[in-house]
Structures are given as structure tokens and as C-alpha cells.
């Protein structure tokens, strides 16, 4: 009786799940990305600079301090190590230094891979998705660090093909407006897109700006209002292929028509945060009207090795 009463209202109540209303969750796959030499060099250089600031010219002198029987010298050495670790961690977690100037000289995916290998692997996954067309495939990219997302957005906006054609373009909320409860471009000429060019958004700013971006991407609100997202002139191809988000983007939001979820690093707050991010696109009704491979969602967790 409970199942009959809840039909069409909730997901499932009797231990079964009607998959015709749900996408297929293909689970998580770990993407191991080797650390680039430039990353290692920058990290160690940062640590050494911090150590020299604390009067340690090399790791050998630091080791001598650690072996000393004097507790004061040992504490100083341990303090230097902690500060060096903090400096290195803050550097790696922040904006990828050097990437901007390198892309100005050589705006290729190869350059991106030299400074930020994860960005290159992610971009290739978006450009060449397995089993689906790039323009029809939608991705949610999550990171704990806003700085990482800003660096990724810069890389995407500036990378070029071998013919020097921009591969990606960012959509910003200033060219969007509301019309009878749905979002639209201010004009058809306000956001020209090249054939085959992929579009991304970065979920930052004021709530009103984020609401427009979410509606343009495709989402379902808490009161079950559906915003199907913006489409290209053919009326079926999504305008936006990528949503980049942090913190507020992995809870309380339902994205429509996702095929891939990318977690740029294992979340330090635990597995529950991974589950929260994964659940953004695997919900009842999120893939209505889609068939075949377009109804499946794969989660990619990126780790550095």
C-alpha cells in the first residue's frame, strides 16, 4: 500500500528501484596522474627557499640538527620542516604558477600538461569522451580549492588546438537574464561560439549570479522546478558542457543530464564528501528523455603519483 501511495512521488520504498526514472551509476574510477617534473621542481624549490629563510642551507644541515641531542636544536629543525611542508602544500594547492606565462607562449595541451598534468587529463576526457559526442556530454568538475578552479578556468580559456583555434569558452552571468522563470542569453549575438567549441562555467559570485549559471547549465531546484539549461541553435545540443565548482556546488543541488563527475583530488573531509559530489547528478528524473550511454554517469577521482 505504501508503494502504491508513493508511486511517482519518491524514489523507492519497498527495496526496489525503477531504473526507468534513474540514470545508470557506473561508479567511481581512480585516475592516476604522474606528477610533472616542473611540479616537483617548484615544490622542492619552495621548500628549500623556506628552509634557507630559517638558516638551513641544505637538507644535510637540517638532518644534523635533527640528530643533535640538544632538544632546542631539534625543535628548531622540526619547526623548519613544518613550515616548509606548509609552504609547499599551500603552493601546490593554490594557483599553478608559471602556467599563465607558459600558455602565452605556447597555448597547447602539452604546455598544460607540463605545469598541471591533471588539467591536461581532464581536458582530454572532455574533448574526447568515451562512447559519446563531446558537445552532447556534460561534466561536473569539483575541487576543494577555489585557486585550483581559477587556474583550471584560465587554462581552459587559453588553450588552443594545433590550428590555434580556441577549444573552450567561458560563459559568464553578465550575459544572462531571466525571462518568465527561465534563463536566456541577453541576445543571440551576445555569446558567439565556434563550431565544435566547448563551453564551461565557473560557479562563483553572488547567489543571483550562481542561480543564473545553474539554470543555464541545467538543474532542478528544491521545489522541483526544472531548468533544462540552454541549448545551441539546433535545439538539442547543450550550450554548456562543463561546470566548475567548489564547496557550495556539491551539496543541495541537482544537476540535469550529467555524464561525468570529476573530483580533482580525494576530499580531505572524508568519503562522505565524495558521495555528496557524486549524488549531484544521479537522481530521479535527472536524465529524462535521454537514451543509451547518455543515461550513464561515471565519477573520476584524480590522484597524483
C-alpha positions as CSV (number, residue, x, y, z in Angstrom):
1,X,0.0,0.0,0.0
2,X,2.9,2.3,0.8
3,X,4.5,1.7,-2.6
4,X,1.2,2.4,-4.4
5,X,0.7,5.6,-2.4
6,X,4.3,6.8,-3.1
7,X,4.3,5.9,-6.8
8,X,5.6,8.9,-8.7
9,X,6.4,10.9,-5.6
10,X,9.5,9.3,-4.1
11,X,12.4,7.1,-5.4
12,X,11.5,3.8,-3.9
13,X,10.1,2.5,-0.6
14,X,9.9,-1.3,-0.9
15,X,13.5,-2.2,-1.6
16,X,13.2,-2.0,-5.4
17,X,14.2,0.8,-7.7
18,X,12.5,1.5,-11.1
19,X,15.5,2.3,-13.2
20,X,13.5,3.9,-16.0
21,X,13.4,7.0,-13.8
22,X,17.1,6.9,-12.9
23,X,20.4,7.2,-14.7
24,X,22.8,4.3,-14.5
25,X,25.5,4.9,-11.9
26,X,28.8,3.4,-13.4
27,X,30.6,4.1,-10.1
28,X,34.0,5.6,-9.4
29,X,37.2,5.1,-11.3
30,X,40.6,6.3,-10.0
31,X,42.6,8.4,-12.4
32,X,46.3,8.2,-11.5
33,X,48.2,11.2,-12.9
34,X,52.0,11.3,-12.7
35,X,53.4,14.5,-11.2
36,X,55.2,16.6,-13.8
37,X,58.9,17.4,-13.4
38,X,58.1,21.1,-13.2
39,X,55.7,20.5,-10.3
40,X,58.4,18.6,-8.4
41,X,60.9,21.3,-9.1
42,X,58.6,24.1,-8.0
43,X,57.6,22.2,-4.9
44,X,61.1,21.4,-3.7
45,X,62.3,24.9,-4.6
46,X,59.6,26.4,-2.4
47,X,60.6,24.1,0.5
48,X,64.3,24.9,0.1
49,X,63.6,28.6,0.0
50,X,61.6,28.4,3.2
51,X,64.4,26.4,4.9
52,X,67.0,28.9,3.9
53,X,64.9,31.6,5.3
54,X,65.3,29.7,8.6
55,X,69.1,29.5,8.2
56,X,69.1,25.9,6.8
57,X,71.2,25.9,3.7
58,X,70.6,22.3,2.8
59,X,68.8,19.2,3.9
60,X,72.1,17.9,5.3
61,X,72.3,20.7,7.8
62,X,68.7,20.1,8.7
63,X,69.5,16.4,9.3
64,X,72.4,17.3,11.6
65,X,70.0,19.4,13.7
66,X,67.6,16.5,14.0
67,X,70.3,14.2,15.1
68,X,71.5,16.6,17.8
69,X,71.0,15.7,21.4
70,X,70.0,19.3,22.2
71,X,66.2,19.5,22.4
72,X,66.2,23.1,21.4
73,X,68.0,22.4,18.2
74,X,65.7,19.6,17.4
75,X,62.6,21.7,18.0
76,X,64.0,24.4,15.6
77,X,64.6,21.8,13.0
78,X,61.1,20.3,13.3
79,X,59.7,23.8,13.1
80,X,61.5,24.4,9.9
81,X,60.2,21.2,8.4
82,X,56.6,22.0,9.3
83,X,56.9,25.5,7.8
84,X,58.4,24.1,4.7
85,X,55.6,21.5,4.4
86,X,53.0,24.2,4.9
87,X,54.6,26.4,2.3
88,X,54.9,23.6,-0.2
89,X,51.3,22.4,0.4
90,X,49.9,26.0,0.1
91,X,51.8,26.4,-3.2
92,X,50.7,23.1,-4.7
93,X,47.0,23.7,-3.6
94,X,47.0,27.3,-5.0
95,X,47.1,28.8,-8.5
96,X,49.6,26.9,-10.8
97,X,52.4,29.4,-11.0
98,X,54.1,29.7,-14.4
99,X,51.1,28.3,-16.3
100,X,49.8,31.7,-17.4
101,X,53.1,32.9,-18.9
102,X,53.8,29.5,-20.5
103,X,50.4,29.4,-22.2
104,X,51.0,32.9,-23.5
105,X,54.0,31.5,-25.4
106,X,52.6,28.0,-26.3
107,X,48.8,27.7,-25.7
108,X,48.8,23.9,-26.2
109,X,47.6,21.0,-24.1
110,X,51.2,19.9,-24.0
111,X,52.1,23.1,-22.1
112,X,49.2,22.5,-19.7
113,X,50.5,19.0,-19.0
114,X,53.9,20.4,-18.2
115,X,52.6,22.5,-15.4
116,X,49.3,20.9,-14.4
117,X,49.0,17.2,-15.6
118,X,45.5,16.7,-14.0
119,X,44.2,19.6,-16.1
120,X,45.5,18.0,-19.3
121,X,44.0,14.6,-18.5
122,X,40.7,16.3,-17.6
123,X,40.6,18.4,-20.8
124,X,41.3,15.3,-22.9
125,X,38.4,13.5,-21.2
126,X,36.1,16.4,-22.0
127,X,37.3,16.8,-25.6
128,X,37.3,13.0,-26.4
129,X,34.6,11.4,-24.1
130,X,34.4,7.6,-24.4
131,X,31.2,6.5,-26.3
132,X,29.5,9.9,-26.6
133,X,29.9,13.1,-28.6
134,X,31.9,15.9,-26.9
135,X,29.2,18.6,-27.5
136,X,26.4,16.4,-26.1
137,X,28.3,15.3,-23.0
138,X,28.1,17.2,-19.7
139,X,30.7,17.3,-16.9
140,X,30.7,18.5,-13.3
141,X,34.2,19.3,-12.1
142,X,34.7,19.6,-8.3
143,X,37.8,20.8,-6.3
144,X,38.3,21.7,-2.7
145,X,40.4,24.6,-3.8
146,X,39.0,27.8,-5.4
147,X,42.5,28.6,-6.5
148,X,42.7,25.3,-8.4
149,X,39.5,26.0,-10.2
150,X,40.6,29.5,-11.1
151,X,43.8,28.1,-12.6
152,X,41.8,25.4,-14.5
153,X,39.5,28.1,-15.9
154,X,42.4,30.1,-17.1
155,X,43.9,27.1,-18.8
156,X,40.7,26.1,-20.5
157,X,40.0,29.7,-21.7
158,X,43.5,30.0,-23.2
159,X,44.4,26.6,-24.6
160,X,44.3,26.3,-28.4
161,X,44.2,23.5,-31.0
162,X,47.1,22.8,-33.4
163,X,45.4,25.3,-35.7
164,X,45.3,27.9,-33.0
165,X,41.5,27.6,-32.6
166,X,40.2,28.1,-29.0
167,X,39.0,24.8,-27.7
168,X,36.9,26.2,-24.8
169,X,35.0,29.3,-24.0
170,X,33.7,30.6,-20.6
171,X,30.1,31.8,-20.2
172,X,29.7,34.5,-17.5
173,X,26.4,35.5,-15.8
174,X,26.5,39.1,-17.1
175,X,25.2,38.0,-20.5
176,X,22.3,36.0,-19.0
177,X,18.9,37.2,-17.9
178,X,15.6,35.8,-16.5
179,X,12.5,35.6,-18.7
180,X,9.3,34.1,-17.3
181,X,11.2,32.0,-14.8
182,X,13.7,30.7,-17.3
183,X,17.2,32.0,-18.0
184,X,18.3,33.1,-21.5
185,X,21.1,34.9,-23.3
186,X,20.6,38.7,-23.4
187,X,20.8,38.3,-27.2
188,X,21.7,35.6,-29.7
189,X,24.8,37.6,-30.6
190,X,26.0,38.1,-27.0
191,X,27.8,34.8,-26.9
192,X,29.1,33.6,-30.3
193,X,30.5,30.1,-30.2
194,X,32.7,28.4,-32.8
195,X,31.7,25.1,-34.3
196,X,32.8,22.3,-32.0
197,X,33.9,24.7,-29.3
198,X,33.1,23.6,-25.7
199,X,31.6,26.0,-23.2
200,X,32.3,26.0,-19.4
201,X,31.0,28.0,-16.4
202,X,32.6,28.6,-13.0
203,X,30.2,28.6,-10.1
204,X,31.3,31.7,-8.2
205,X,30.0,35.1,-7.3
206,X,26.7,36.2,-5.7
207,X,23.8,33.9,-5.2
208,X,21.8,35.7,-8.0
209,X,24.7,35.1,-10.4
210,X,25.1,31.5,-9.5
211,X,21.4,30.9,-9.9
212,X,21.6,32.1,-13.5
213,X,24.6,29.9,-14.2
214,X,23.0,26.9,-12.7
215,X,19.8,27.4,-14.7
216,X,21.9,27.8,-17.9
217,X,23.7,24.6,-17.2
218,X,20.6,22.6,-16.2
219,X,19.4,21.9,-12.7
220,X,16.4,21.0,-10.5
221,X,15.5,23.3,-7.6
222,X,14.4,22.2,-4.1
223,X,10.7,22.8,-5.1
224,X,11.2,20.5,-8.2
225,X,11.3,23.4,-10.7
226,X,13.3,22.1,-13.7
227,X,15.7,24.4,-15.6
228,X,16.7,22.3,-18.6
229,X,19.6,24.5,-19.5
230,X,20.5,26.5,-22.6
231,X,20.8,24.8,-26.0
232,X,22.6,25.6,-29.2
233,X,20.7,26.7,-32.3
234,X,19.8,23.1,-33.2
235,X,17.6,23.0,-30.0
236,X,19.1,19.6,-28.8
237,X,22.8,20.2,-28.2
238,X,23.6,21.7,-24.7
239,X,25.2,25.1,-24.9
240,X,27.4,24.3,-21.8
241,X,29.5,21.2,-21.4
242,X,31.4,21.8,-18.1
243,X,30.5,23.2,-14.7
244,X,33.5,24.0,-12.4
245,X,32.5,24.2,-8.7
246,X,33.8,24.1,-5.2
247,X,32.4,24.0,-1.6
248,X,28.7,25.0,-2.3
249,X,28.5,23.0,-5.6
250,X,28.5,19.5,-4.1
251,X,25.5,19.8,-1.7
252,X,21.8,20.7,-2.1
253,X,22.0,20.9,-5.9
254,X,20.7,18.5,-8.6
255,X,22.3,18.8,-12.0
256,X,20.5,17.6,-15.1
257,X,21.9,15.4,-17.9
258,X,25.4,14.8,-16.4
259,X,27.5,12.0,-17.9
260,X,30.7,12.6,-15.9
261,X,31.7,13.9,-12.5
262,X,35.4,14.8,-11.9
263,X,36.9,15.1,-8.4
264,X,40.2,16.8,-8.9
265,X,41.6,15.5,-5.5
266,X,40.4,13.0,-2.9
267,X,38.4,15.1,-0.4
268,X,40.2,15.6,2.9
269,X,36.9,15.7,4.7
270,X,36.2,12.1,4.0
271,X,34.4,9.7,1.7
272,X,31.0,11.3,2.6
273,X,32.1,14.4,0.6
274,X,32.8,12.2,-2.4
275,X,29.4,10.6,-2.1
276,X,27.8,14.1,-1.9
277,X,29.5,15.3,-5.1
278,X,28.6,12.0,-6.9
279,X,25.0,12.4,-5.9
280,X,24.6,15.7,-7.7
281,X,23.9,14.0,-11.0
282,X,22.5,10.6,-10.1
283,X,18.9,11.4,-9.1
284,X,15.4,10.5,-10.0
285,X,14.4,12.2,-13.3
286,X,17.8,13.8,-14.0
287,X,18.1,12.0,-17.3
288,X,14.5,12.0,-18.6
289,X,14.4,11.9,-22.4
290,X,17.9,10.6,-22.8
291,X,18.7,7.1,-24.1
292,X,21.6,4.7,-24.2
293,X,25.0,5.8,-23.0
294,X,23.7,9.3,-22.3
295,X,21.8,7.9,-19.3
296,X,25.0,6.7,-17.5
297,X,27.1,8.7,-15.0
298,X,30.8,8.0,-14.3
299,X,32.8,9.5,-11.4
300,X,36.5,10.2,-11.9
301,X,38.7,10.7,-8.8
302,X,42.1,12.2,-9.7
303,X,45.2,11.3,-7.7
304,X,48.8,12.4,-8.1
305,X,51.5,9.7,-8.2
